[in-house]
């Protein structure tokens, strides 16, 4: 199989630190070009990664020498450029959150289907093996029937950035809250049947700063807290009728860290070690394989629409 050729829209930090190194490390992927509206940033990327630098996003999506467009732009720009990329016959790897609302997500998925390309929402956390192990433990019945899941993800306030700009799709829900929602939906392999939420809007920035979401999945309840401007938290706990599982860290894990799954049954606690993992490398490799397996695209489209629909329900309560 020939290498899948990537073009990068913009010079986002996540592209520089995570995705491009993963592409360069993969035997199945190749970095061809980056498009930047900032000549200085573009020039720096070109020198650092030895790639072609294009002056506009339009040039990149029309560039014949790439197969994939990676979109790490602000959330408000995802829909426009994903659709344009698809219409130019390019597969799309798009950072989360995929869209600002369900309507945008449906347009993006429909564009991908109409042009026979794949669209994928980059929830990189799911490529860490600890989550697969957790699902296997739950399925085994070791902790009994799952009744309650508690999820926390948040971090201290950072210097002003796009997360704090409402016009760019900023806010804590689409940045950090979306992880817990995605995890819960995939843990139960179903959509929530009931959703209740509370949120706090930042007085200065006018974006949602923190929130609490309670979701029901059959006989289980999920409690999610997400926030900017709090002490760092990055965990989930699954409580069953016989025991519990705790994961910390859960969603953002350094590639050289060997995390542990903590299991408590009958007041006895044990820890299961998990191999370290470069989630971005695994994500790039998975996406390159996805390009050549169109029969597996539909399950991802269903997941993206389900995610967007849940987010829409929460946003309607803001």
Secondary structure as UniProt FT lines:
FT   STRAND          4..9
FT   HELIX           13..14
FT   HELIX           15..19
FT   HELIX           20..25
FT   STRAND          29..35
FT   HELIX           39..49
FT   STRAND          52..54
FT   HELIX           57..61
FT   TURN            64..65
FT   STRAND          68..71
FT   HELIX           75..77
FT   HELIX           78..87
FT   TURN            88..89
FT   STRAND          91..95
FT   HELIX           102..114
FT   TURN            115..116
FT   STRAND          119..122
FT   HELIX           124..127
FT   HELIX           129..140
FT   TURN            141..143
FT   STRAND          146..155
FT   HELIX           162..164
FT   HELIX           166..168
FT   HELIX           173..177
FT   HELIX           178..188
FT   STRAND          194..201
FT   TURN            203..205
FT   STRAND          208..217
FT   TURN            218..219
FT   STRAND          220..228
FT   STRAND          233..240
FT   STRAND          243..248
FT   TURN            255..256
FT   STRAND          260..265
FT   TURN            266..267
FT   STRAND          268..273
FT   HELIX           279..291
FT   HELIX           294..296
FT   HELIX           297..315
FT   TURN            316..317
//
